[in-house]
Amino acid sequence: MLRRQPGVESLKARSSLAATLLRSTAEQDVREAESLLQEAVRLSPGSSLPHYNLAMAQERLGRRAQALGSYAEALRLEPGNPNVM
């Protein structure tokens, strides 16, 4: 029997909810998405997708310098992935 990695389900749930919130036009929803994605990055710092999605939230909130850092980290983690370029 395979054991589940700790935090994997929580990471998936946070990422899914954050993706839904990022589709919203309400700033409060984007702020909540940012918070969820910061936690997703903490749970999975070696995964490019949470960094990329966090960058999108930061950009939407006008935090361009932070967004550039998050985009750069996503690219560093997965340089060949066209979805993070």
Number of C-alpha atoms within 10 A of each C-alpha: 3 4 5 8 7 9 12 13 11 13 19 12 14 20 22 14 14 25 20 13 21 21 11 12 10 10 14 12 17 24 18 16 28 25 15 23 27 18 18 26 21 13 16 16 16 15 15 24 23 28 28 25 26 31 26 22 28 21 17 17 15 11 13 15 12 15 22 16 14 23 23 19 21 26 20 13 17 17 14 10 11 8 12 19 12
